[in-house]
Amino acid sequence: MTTPKAMILAAGLGTRLRPLTSNRPKALVEIAGRTMLEIALARLHSFGVNEVIVNVHHFADQVVDYLHTHANFGMRIEVSREDELLDTGGGLKKAAWFFQEDSANEHTPFILYNVDVLSNIDLSRMLDIHNATRALATLAVQNRSTSRYLLFDDHNRLCGRRAGRGGTPELVRPCPSPSALAFSGIHMISQRLLPLLTEDGAFSIVTSYLRLAAQGENIQAFPADEYYWRDLGRPENIAQAEQDIRRALISIE
């Protein structure tokens, strides 16, 4: 199979990271001397990814200049500029051309990756699960606290969502005793999803996943509790990540 392409979601304003993002995009905030963008690119490259598209909005030119200065880190990198923020689903829809440009690769899944996560989740194993289950999309999830849970049935198929621990489950299809899991911002996606993104403008891809799950599509969970994962969206999280790097709990080399 052809090596997957990837999209890095990097267009957000990074408001939770202020003042670190007052004069730069969150993709260029550093963790232990390396930018979030470089870390994400290195992670994808270690999996064999050589072609990436990055969406940009906040201080977009800084990202473009950064990539140029570093010769795209030896990869083919395209930039998808968003004049208005399009959220995860709208951002992917705008960048869909990147995955559809070569019909010979139409059966190769691609990776959607949040720039502000630090993780050693096994992408090869995730791809194997994605292919074995013939999923439309496979989402890395963990059993941890979050403000928004995704709900999965006993076959690890998406069946709904829930706000917080005490929220009312919002089921999109029958699911007797769903497991509430936290999404980790890493997706493995079949190209078949792209023409099914019928929402317009700015929209969350989770909205699309829930709509498609209701229609019988398989949105699969990839349980990732055994792996390191940290959200880098707040200054205190970056400080903790740097401590974890020093303690060799996670490598960014």
Salt bridges, closest charged atoms under 4 A:
GLU38 OE2 - ARG34 NH2 3.24
GLU51 OE1 - ARG76 NH1 2.70
ASP61 OD1 - ARG81 NH2 2.68
GLU78 OE2 - ARG76 NE 3.24
GLU101 OE2 - LYS5 NZ 2.70
GLU101 OE2 - ARG76 NH1 2.50
GLU106 OE2 - HIS107 NE2 3.78
ASP116 OD2 - LYS26 NZ 3.19
ASP153 OD2 - ARG173 NH2 2.82
ASP154 OD1 - HIS155 NE2 3.73
GLU170 OE1 - ARG161 NE 3.16
GLU199 OE2 - ARG211 NE 2.68
ASP200 OD1 - LYS93 NZ 3.14
GLU217 OE1 - ARG192 NH2 3.09
GLU226 OE1 - ARG125 NH1 3.01
ASP231 OD2 - ARG16 NH1 3.32
ASP244 OD2 - ARG230 NH2 3.10
ASP244 OD1 - ARG247 NH1 3.88
